[in-house]
């Protein structure tokens, strides 16, 4: 049996991201998932202010489609204003055209950008493996 070759990633120079200098400048958005004691799975959409680390919104449900994410972002934007950028990790969760069109569709809208490192998700997965069920 022939062993599979490991996929090589192109080396890119890491550019440190500029830290936010004020509240409501950058929002960070990510999904988390878990399951209840009865085995039912659920997800949460987490929106956090990049400067204050305040949890702006946590939206739990069994399913969180793109239109629901857009509704949550629009509601948050009405209450707090539009951030300069919304940072998402480099996962495939936010590849929906509906979600990516939220900030770009209007003048002065938030720009989406993807983090190069998904360190927090790796740590989360490792912790889940260590916790006995």
C-alpha positions as CSV (number, residue, x, y, z in Angstrom):
1,X,0.0,0.0,0.0
2,X,1.3,3.4,-1.0
3,X,1.4,6.0,1.7
4,X,-0.2,9.4,1.1
5,X,2.0,12.4,0.6
6,X,1.5,15.2,3.0
7,X,0.0,18.3,1.5
8,X,2.4,21.2,1.6
9,X,1.3,24.7,2.2
10,X,2.9,27.6,0.5
11,X,5.0,29.6,3.0
12,X,3.7,33.1,3.5
13,X,5.3,35.8,5.5
14,X,3.2,36.3,8.6
15,X,2.0,39.8,9.0
16,X,0.9,40.7,12.5
17,X,-2.6,42.0,12.6
18,X,-3.0,45.6,13.9
19,X,-4.7,45.5,17.3
20,X,-7.9,47.5,17.6
21,X,-7.4,50.9,19.3
22,X,-11.0,51.5,20.3
23,X,-14.3,49.7,21.1
24,X,-16.5,48.7,18.2
25,X,-13.6,49.0,15.7
26,X,-13.3,45.2,15.0
27,X,-15.8,42.5,15.8
28,X,-14.6,38.9,15.9
29,X,-17.1,36.2,14.8
30,X,-16.9,32.4,15.2
31,X,-19.0,29.3,15.7
32,X,-18.7,26.9,18.5
33,X,-20.4,23.6,18.8
34,X,-21.2,21.1,21.6
35,X,-23.7,18.5,22.6
36,X,-26.1,18.2,25.5
37,X,-26.0,15.2,27.9
38,X,-28.8,13.6,25.9
39,X,-26.8,13.7,22.8
40,X,-28.5,16.6,21.0
41,X,-26.0,18.8,19.2
42,X,-26.1,22.6,19.1
43,X,-24.1,25.5,17.8
44,X,-23.5,29.0,19.0
45,X,-22.6,32.0,16.9
46,X,-20.3,34.2,19.0
47,X,-19.7,37.9,18.2
48,X,-17.0,39.6,20.4
49,X,-15.6,43.1,20.4
50,X,-11.9,42.9,19.5
51,X,-10.9,45.7,21.8
52,X,-13.0,45.3,24.9
53,X,-13.5,41.5,24.6
54,X,-17.1,42.1,25.4
55,X,-19.5,39.3,24.1
56,X,-21.7,41.4,21.8
57,X,-24.0,38.5,21.0
58,X,-24.2,34.7,21.5
59,X,-26.8,33.1,19.3
60,X,-27.5,29.4,20.1
61,X,-29.5,27.0,18.0
62,X,-29.3,23.6,16.3
63,X,-28.9,25.3,12.9
64,X,-27.5,28.7,12.1
65,X,-27.9,29.3,8.3
66,X,-26.4,32.3,6.5
67,X,-29.6,34.4,6.5
68,X,-29.8,34.0,10.3
69,X,-26.2,35.2,10.7
70,X,-27.1,38.2,8.5
71,X,-30.1,39.0,10.7
72,X,-28.0,38.8,13.9
73,X,-25.3,41.1,12.3
74,X,-27.9,43.6,11.1
75,X,-29.6,43.8,14.5
76,X,-26.2,44.3,16.2
77,X,-25.3,47.0,13.7
78,X,-28.5,48.9,14.4
79,X,-27.7,48.9,18.2
80,X,-24.0,49.5,18.1
81,X,-23.1,50.9,14.7
82,X,-21.0,49.5,11.9
83,X,-17.5,48.2,12.8
84,X,-14.5,48.9,10.5
85,X,-13.9,45.2,10.1
86,X,-15.4,41.8,11.1
87,X,-12.7,39.1,11.6
88,X,-13.6,35.5,11.0
89,X,-11.2,32.5,11.2
90,X,-10.0,30.7,8.2
91,X,-12.6,27.9,8.5
92,X,-15.3,27.1,6.0
93,X,-18.2,28.2,8.2
94,X,-18.5,31.7,6.8
95,X,-18.1,31.0,3.1
96,X,-21.7,31.9,2.3
97,X,-22.1,34.7,-0.2
98,X,-25.0,36.0,1.8
99,X,-22.8,36.4,4.9
100,X,-19.9,38.0,3.0
101,X,-22.2,40.5,1.3
102,X,-23.4,42.0,4.6
103,X,-20.6,44.5,5.0
104,X,-19.6,45.0,1.4
105,X,-23.0,45.9,0.0
106,X,-23.2,49.4,1.3
107,X,-20.9,52.3,1.5
108,X,-19.0,52.5,4.8
109,X,-19.8,48.9,5.5
110,X,-17.6,46.5,7.5
111,X,-14.9,44.6,5.7
112,X,-14.6,40.9,6.3
113,X,-11.2,39.5,6.8
114,X,-10.0,36.0,7.7
115,X,-7.5,35.2,10.4
116,X,-4.5,33.2,9.2
117,X,-4.3,31.2,12.4
118,X,-7.1,29.1,13.9
119,X,-5.2,28.7,17.2
120,X,-8.3,29.1,19.4
121,X,-10.1,26.3,17.5
122,X,-7.2,23.9,17.8
123,X,-7.0,24.5,21.5
124,X,-10.8,24.0,21.8
125,X,-10.6,20.7,19.9
126,X,-7.7,19.5,22.1
127,X,-9.6,20.4,25.3
128,X,-12.7,18.5,24.0
129,X,-10.5,15.4,23.4
130,X,-9.1,15.6,27.0
131,X,-12.5,15.8,28.7
132,X,-13.9,12.4,29.4
133,X,-17.5,11.9,28.3
